[in-house]
Amino acid sequence: MPESRGRSFWRRRVFPEFSRSKLSFRVDRYDVLIQPQWFIHPAGWLAIRLVVAMFVLTWCIVSGVGKNDLRWFIYLSNLAFLLLCMYLVLAAVNLLWYWVWRIRESSRIGVTFIVMETGEDTSPTRLWQVSLGFQWLLRSLSGDLGIMVAFTYWAFEYSPETSTIDGPTVVIHGVNVVVILAEHLLSHTMGRLLHIVYVWAFIGLYLLFSVIFWLRGGINLKGHPYIYRALDYSGDPLRATVNVLLLVLVLCPLVHGGLWLLDLVVFLLFRRSPPATEMTQYMISRQVSQQSGDEVRNCVQQDKLP
């Protein structure tokens, strides 16, 4: 029996992840990309989105303005935090966009607030769908990169003698991991294993930039001829090569696969929890007219994996 269940898990959950269609950012229902995983009131979910987005945006500005140097952008940790900031701000904007649109739509049938309906295309515009696809891409990039840079910073870059521990350092290399994990625990968006190719592409472009930076004689903010010690191509090229291979072939797949598994576990736990989230229900006014009531056909939409 356990062996049969194991084969069933791989056949139903893992093998389909390697189909070519999983490279895209298309889903049957785009509105699932803005929903919470658990029973959270829509207003509460919007509040969470806005507060977290403002928190990360504030620290991103504090870090960049505090350095007051364009070389702030040469660090992968800062770029990963910037991507996380972009993702959270866009997620809040897309959620607010959807909410306003649905409130306007609901006024036509006398319902206080409609979120979705079985079989209905609940996408405000084509532009909104494109925006959600980009949001999903940012989620994949910021999640993987954020955890990787946090691990590599404390494991290889941090030095008690030379490193300075300040607010931006703690937030960019520590609090960001908490935000990422909270996002995967609360958000309905399900990761895809093949989206790792976009993370590899981003890392590849960054490594190419680091080589050009070194060849052009670039100096980092600490006055060293490299961006990170782990990427010191002149001082220790063999170590730098090994670090690059470990980053791309070991750490990246581990982090990406771990976040995908976390998404899956949370989804399966959600399916065993009490009825769906309020983002998958109609919130019907107590004073709905009989005519409006006839138009309301469903109260609960069963969730589907993106």
N, C-alpha and C positions, 0 to 999 in steps of 0.2 A: 504493500500500500504506500509507504513513504516514497519508494522508488517511482511508483506511478504518479504520485503527486509531484515529485520533482520533475519528471518529464513533462507533465502538464504545465507546470510553471514556466519552464523554458519555452515550450511550444506556444503558450498563450501570451506571455509577457516579454520574453527576451528576443526570440527569433524574429518576431514582426518588427522589432526596432531597427533591424538592418535592411529593411526594404527601402528602395530609392525614394519612395514618397515621404519617408521620415526625414529627409534632408530639408524639406520645405518648412515654411512657417504657416501653413494653411491648416485649418480645422473645419469640422462640420458646423460648429457653432462658435463664432468668435466671442460671444459674450461670456463663455466660460473662462476666458483668459483674464477677466476682471473680477471674477467672483472670489470670495473667501472659501476656504475648504470647510470651515466649521460654521456652527449656528451663530452668526454675528449679524446684528441688525445693520441694514444698509447704511444708515447714518453713522453708526459706529465704525463700520469698515472704511467709509470715506474719511472719517476723522483720523483713523489710524494711518491711512495712506498720506494724508496731508501733514500730520505731525512728524512722521518719520522722514518724509521727503524734505521738510523744512529743516529738520535736525541735520541730516546729511548735507544738504545744500549749504547750511550755515558753516559747518566745519570744513567743507570744501573751499569756501571763500576764505575762511580764516587761515587755512593752510597755505593757499596760493598767495593771498595778499601778504601774509606774514613773511614769506620768502622774498616777495617782490623781485622775482627773477624768472625769466622765461625758462631757465633750466629746470624749473619745477616740473616741467612736462617731460623731462628725459627719464624720469623714474617710473618703472612699471607699477609700483605701489600707488603712486599718485594717479596714474592713468586708470588703474583698476578702480580706485575710489571715485574718480570722475565718471566712469561708466556706471558705477552703482548709483551715483547721484542722478545721472541722466535717466536711468531706468526708473527710479522711484518717483521722480518728478513726472515723467511721461505716464507712469502707471496711475498717478493721482489725477492727471489731466484727462486721461482716457476714461477713467471711472466717473469723473464729474461730467464729462461730455455725455456719456451713456445715460447717467442718471437724469440729467436735464432733458435729454431727448425722450426718455421713457415717460417722464412726468407729463410732457406735452402730449405724447401719444395717448396716455391714459385718459386725459381730459375729454377725449372724443366719445368715450363709452361710460363716463361717470364713475370710473374706478379711481380710488385715491392714488394708488401707485402700482404700476405693472412692471414686473421685471422681465419675465419671459413666458412664453407659451409653447406648448408642445408643437413641434413641426413648423414653428414660425421663424422666419428670418429676422433676428433681432439685431441687425447691424444698421446703425444710423446712416452711414454713408460708406462708399468704397474707400474714401480717404481714411476713415476710422479703422477699417480693416487693415490697411497698410500700416497705419500707426501702431496697431496692436502687434503686427508681425515684427516691426522694428523693436517694439517693447520686449517681445519674446527673445529676440536676438540679444538685446542688451542684458536681459536676465541671465542668459546662458554665459555670456562673456564675463559679466561682473561677478557672478557667483563663483565660477571656476578660478578666475584670476585673483579675486579678493582673498580666497582661502589660500591659494598657492603663495601669494606674496607675503601674507601674514606668517605662514609657516617658514618660508625661506628667510624672511627677515630675522626672526627670533632664533632660527637655527644656525644661520651662516653670517648674516650681516651685523647683527647686534654685538656690540663690545662694551662691557661695563666701563672700560677706561676711556673710550672715545665717543661713544654714542650718547646723545642727549634724549632723555625721556621727558617729553612735554605733551600737552593736550593733543595736538594734531597727530603726533606719533602713535599715541595710545589708540586714538580713534581710527586712524588709517590702517593700523596693523593689529587691531584687537577688537574694538567695538564693531568694526565692519563685519567681522565673522559672525558676531551675535545677530546683527541685522540680516545678514544673508541666511543664516539658519532659521531665524524667525520668519523670513519671507517664504522659505520652503515649507515651513510647518503650517503657515496660515493661508497661503495662496493656493488657489485651485489649479493654477497652471502646472502642467505635467511636463517635466523635462524629456528630451529625446536623446538617446545614446549617440545617434549620428550627428547631433549638433556639435560634437566635439571637433569636427573638422573646421568649424568657424573659430573655435578657440585656438586650434593649431595654426590656423591662418594668421590670426592676430599675433600669436607668439612669434611666428616666423617673420612677420613684418617687423616686429620689435627687435628681434635678434639681428635682422639685417640692418636696422637703424643703429643698433649698438656697435656693429662692426664698422659702419661708415663713420660713426662718432669717434671711434678709436683711430681709424685711419686718418681722419681729418685733424687729429690732435686735440680732440675735445677734452675739456676739464669739467669735472662734476662740481657740485656745490661745496665739497670739502677740499677741492684743489687737486684731486687725483685724476690721472689720465684714463679713467674708465668710469662707467656708471655705477657698477657694483663690483665689489671685490671678487665675487663669484664669476664675473665676466671680464677679468683682467687678462686680455688676450696677449699682451706683451710680457707681463711679469710671469705668468704661469699659464701658457696656452693649453697644455695638456689638461690641467685642472678645469679650465674654462670649457673645454670641449666636453669633458665628462659631465660637468654641471649642466650643460645644454642638453645633452642626451638624457640625463636623468629627469630633467624638467619636462621634456617633451614626451618621452616614452614611458616614464614611470609615474611621476607625480601628477601630471595632467590627467591621464586615464583614471588614476585612483580617485582623484577629487571629483571628476566628472561622473564617474560611475557611482561614487558614494552619494552624490547629490541626487542622481537619478533614482537610486535605491531608496533614499529618504523620501522622495516624492511618491514613490510607489507604496511604501509602507504607510505613509500618511493617508493616501487615497484609500487603501484597503481598510484602514482603521475607520475612516470616515464612512465607508459603506456599511460598517457594522454599528455605527452610531445611530441615535434617534434621527427621525426623518430628515430631510435635506435642509440646507441653509436657507435663510430667508431670501437670499439672492436667487433662489431657484423656485420661489413661490410667488403667487399673487398676494399682495396686501390689499384686501378688498374692504372698502368702506362699509360701515354698518348700515349706511343709509343708501345703498345702491338701489336704484329704481328697478322695477320689474323688467323693463326693456333692457336696461344695461345688464341685469342679471342673466338674461337669456343669452347674451353675447359671451359671457364668461364660461368657458367650457372646461378648463383645467385649473387646478390649484397647485399641483406639484409636478415638476419636471424631473424625471430621473436623470442623474448626471451620467455623462459619457467621458471617457478619456480623450483628451485632445489628440 
